[in-house]
Each structure stands twice: as C-alpha cells, then as structure tokens.
Amino acid sequence: MSIAIYNRPSDNVAGSIAWSAIASGDSAYPAANLWPLTDLDRGNPAKLTIKTAGGWHGDAGSAISVPLMVAWHNGDAAQTIKFEAHSASLSNPATVADVTTTLTLPAKRLNGFTLKQFKDMTGLTGYGAKRYYRFYFPVPGSNNSQNWGLKIWMGSTIRTLDNFDFGHQTHQGAQQQYIGMATPFAYSWRYNLQSAARTLAGPIATTSAGWAEFIDWYESAGGPVDPILLIPDITVNDAWIARFGIGGANGVATDVLDVTRNTKEFNTLTGTFEEATAGGPEWT
C-alpha cells in the first residue's frame, strides 16, 4: 500500500460554513445535512427536488483553508460534478472560481454502497496559499436515477503519520448484516439489513513521533466513538468515514488501543478501523 491520509473529527470545517441549495432544495433534506456525520445524521444527506442542474452553495463568512475535500453523491456512474472555491467574499463576488476540480462519479459497489471520493486541493492550479470564503458544489442536469443528493467532508489540513503505511500485511474484511430465522420445519429464511461496513486492520510501522501522533488521533475521536476520515491508500480514490477499532466481544468495538513500542528502531501500531455506516447503502 501507499502512504495513508487521515483527519481528526475537528478537522472537518464544513460545519463552520452556512450552506444553502442553489435552487430547488428539498426541505425534508436541507442543505444543513451536508456535513454532520454523527450516528443520528450520517444517513441524512442534503437533497434537491430535481434531477436537473442545481447544486449547493456555502458561505464561510471569513476565509478558511480547505486543502482536502471528500464528497459522495447519489449520481449515476460517469456523471461529472464540480467543486469550486472562491477567495472573494459575497460582498465582492468573483466571476471565476480560484480553484475548480471535477470528479467523475464511480460505479457503486456491487452491494449498492457508494464510494466516497477525495481530492487533494493543494496540487490544483490556483490553490497556492489562498484561503476561501465561498464554496460551490454544482451538479449537471442529467441524473437519471433520482433527485440529487450529497454528503461532504472538508478537511482543514492533510495529516499523514510519519511512515503511515499499512505495509504488506493488511487485512480487509467485508460484512453483510442480515436477520436469519427458520420455520418449524427448519426452512431457513434470511433478510438483508443492507448494512455492509468494511473493516481494515494491519500493522503500521512508524517513528516515535508517529506513535505519539497516532495516540493523539485516537484520543481526538474519543477512541472508537466519533467518526474519522481515513484514506488508506492515496493511490486509490476510496475515502472511508470510519471509527477506530473492532475485535471486542461479538465484534463490538474495543476501547483499548494496542500499541507495541520499540524504543531502539521503530514502533508497531495495530491499526484497526471499521467503516461508520448508517445501515443503508446510499449514504454510508
């Protein structure tokens, strides 16, 4: 694997931005749903009432830095959506975005779950050292399947542990939750609960500085409680909204962080993560 990227919960600055639909916002799924990722809010996206061109607009009030952007849509595969950042405030609107990037929406996983895409904004033309007031997520006018919807993570920083690499011993698990029962004649019935969180575990070799930073990351999330951002491999456009740790009794997250420290050469962290799902395939 390649080097991984992560964010602490507090790095997501999308909540500091006042969001609104550009047009035809769905009052049942308001623009304020764009960013919250708590257990209560994770399955509630912002939506429009249209399949045609529209989008969302954000006003930060004051200039903020957003070097990392993650978005997941309900759009059809191969659709292109944009993210724009403007360094001019609303009182002095810019006619052209300072930074624009286009994402091509991927096909869904075979179980119906949506892949989350990320973009390192720092390498884009026009990014420089600027800070931004306004943000746009415009969407095209040809979503055939359903009305447009969106969830986002906007990282105020790009964090990488020193030598944050899962190496060659990574274990990735897939699970599909279901209800199973049997008739009095032992005929088996099974019902799909559509909860298919992936898991990722593996040893991470890092320096003493990386060891300390990993513990800070764990503590910033309340251990296995709050969602974090994890991009396991920067060469693969697949960002995870995850939580620390599985492996306790019956698959319940453990609150113990297992770290082996070698004070002479390197430190081995047992990195264990579980995708934070909402129980349905579209917005997890």
Secondary structure, DSSP 8 states (H G I E B T S, - for coil): --B-EEE-GGGBGGGGSEEEESS-B-TTS-GGGGS--STTTTT--EEBS-SSSEEEEEEEEEEE---EEEEEE---TT-EEEEEEESS-TTS--SS-SEEEEEE-----TTS---BEEEEGGGSTT-TT--EEEEEEEE-S---SSS-EEEEEEESS-B--TT-B-TT--EEEE---EEEEE-TT--EEEEE-----EEEEEEEEE-HHHHHHHHHHHHHTTTTTS-EEEES-TTS--BEEEEE---SGGG---S---EEE-SSS-EEEEEEEEE---SSSTT-
